[in-house]
Amino acid sequence: MDKRQIRTIFLFQFKLGRSAAGTARDINDAFGPGMTNQRTAQWWFKKFRPGDESLEDDERSGRPSAVDKEELRTSVEENPRTTLMDIGSRLNVSSSTVDTHMQEIGKSKEA
């Protein structure tokens, strides 16, 4: 079962006036433990309350986790002594994101 299907159940139960806790419990009883949790159901019920019935994820603030791998590779090759934090600042991502993507392109760097 994917997220959108679970969100549809949340909306259905919300429209029926059910509680978020009961909805989460029912979903886990019907589809198996760990399918959702009470906190997630509460978040979606809170979103539905003012009339927002969209089942899509909202835009989130914060830095992106995507990195142009060629730009990363070029940055590291131009200055091999640069830190993960410096690269992250230049690419507008976190140092942990830089580290993850560096491992993917076969580069390794100390923080």
C-alpha positions in Angstrom: 0.0 0.0 0.0 1.5 3.4 -1.0 1.3 6.7 0.8 -1.4 8.1 -1.4 -3.7 5.2 -0.6 -3.1 5.7 3.1 -3.8 9.4 2.8 -7.0 8.6 1.0 -8.1 6.5 3.9 -7.1 9.3 6.3 -9.4 11.7 4.3 -12.2 9.2 4.2 -12.1 8.6 7.9 -11.7 12.4 8.6 -14.9 13.1 6.6 -16.7 10.4 8.6 -15.7 12.2 11.8 -13.4 9.5 13.0 -10.4 10.2 15.2 -6.8 10.2 14.0 -5.8 7.7 16.6 -8.6 5.3 15.7 -7.8 5.7 12.0 -4.1 4.8 12.5 -5.1 1.8 14.6 -7.6 0.6 12.1 -5.1 0.9 9.2 -2.5 -1.1 11.1 -5.1 -3.7 12.1 -6.2 -4.1 8.5 -3.0 -3.9 6.6 -0.3 -4.8 9.1 1.7 -3.2 11.9 3.8 -0.2 10.9 1.7 0.9 7.9 1.2 4.3 9.6 1.3 5.8 13.0 -0.9 8.1 15.1 1.3 11.1 14.7 1.1 10.9 10.9 -2.7 10.5 11.0 -2.9 13.6 13.3 -0.8 15.6 10.9 -3.1 14.8 8.0 -6.2 15.4 10.0 -4.8 18.8 11.0 -4.2 19.5 7.3 -7.8 18.5 6.4 -9.5 20.6 9.2 -9.3 24.0 7.4 -10.5 22.5 4.2 -7.2 21.4 2.5 -8.1 18.0 1.0 -5.0 17.7 -1.2 -3.3 14.4 -0.7 0.0 15.6 -2.1 3.1 16.5 -0.1 3.5 20.2 0.6 6.6 22.0 -0.5 9.1 21.9 2.3 11.6 24.5 3.3 15.2 23.8 3.9 18.1 22.9 1.6 17.6 20.4 -1.2 19.1 16.9 -1.0 19.8 16.6 -4.7 23.2 17.4 -6.0 24.5 17.8 -9.6 27.1 15.0 -9.4 29.2 16.5 -12.2 29.3 19.9 -10.4 30.3 18.0 -7.2 33.0 16.1 -9.0 34.4 19.2 -10.6 34.4 21.1 -7.3 36.3 18.3 -5.5 38.8 17.9 -8.4 39.5 21.7 -8.6 40.3 21.9 -4.9 40.8 18.5 -3.3 41.6 20.1 0.1 38.2 21.8 0.5 35.9 20.6 3.3 32.5 19.0 3.1 31.1 22.2 4.7 32.6 24.4 2.1 31.3 22.3 -0.8 27.9 22.1 0.8 27.8 25.9 1.2 28.8 26.4 -2.4 26.2 23.9 -3.7 23.5 24.9 -1.1 23.2 21.5 0.5 24.2 20.0 3.8 27.6 18.5 4.4 26.0 15.1 5.0 24.3 15.4 1.6 27.7 16.2 0.1 29.3 13.2 1.9 26.5 10.8 0.6 26.9 12.0 -3.0 30.7 11.9 -2.8 30.5 8.2 -1.8 28.1 7.6 -4.8 30.7 9.1 -7.2 33.6 7.2 -5.7 35.1 10.1 -3.8 35.7 10.2 -0.1 36.4 13.1 2.2 36.9 13.8 5.9 34.5 16.3 7.5 
